[in-house]
Amino acid sequence: YIWRHILDYHEGQLRINMLLNRASPWADVYSYIPYEGQVNIKMKKTCQSVLVHAPEWIETGSEQIVATVNGKPRPVTWENRYVNLGEVEGGETVSIKFPITERTVRERMGHSKYTLIVKGNTVVSIDPPGKNAPLYDEREHYRNNSVQWRQVERFISDEDISMIR
């Protein structure tokens, strides 16, 4: 259900609900999070409006979100927690940039106290690291602000996931 609704298309409107990598018949989403505050959307079909859910750490109405279409600035309007980019043509690339920072969170779980470092929505470090096996091992690379892309083949099923039994 979550995978299916990372983005939704209805009557000419594309709504990006979660800033995660996702291929679809309408657009492909490329997320730089948690490395950088950026999401690119490669449009496959023309949409009358493209709405993108703002990250939780960006205030509604903030001017911290900057959008471009094919490298040219695009003004955005806010609709609740979504930025509306207006009409975007098939073949165009939308780029949305916003600040992303680390924050320290202290939590008590049971009898233990933990200190977490969170970047965007991702826990990148936890202390203490764990007695038997380290928690969140090998997450230091998320903190270097350089996306580590890897080549993958994207697949879009002709069947809706909810229809598969």
Salt bridges, closest charged atoms under 4 A:
ASP8 OD1 - HIS5 ND1 2.70
GLU11 OE2 - HIS10 NE2 3.51
ASP28 OD1 - LYS44 NZ 2.93
GLU102 OE1 - ARG143 NH2 2.81
GLU140 OE1 - ARG143 NH1 3.73
ASP160 OD1 - ARG4 NE 3.38
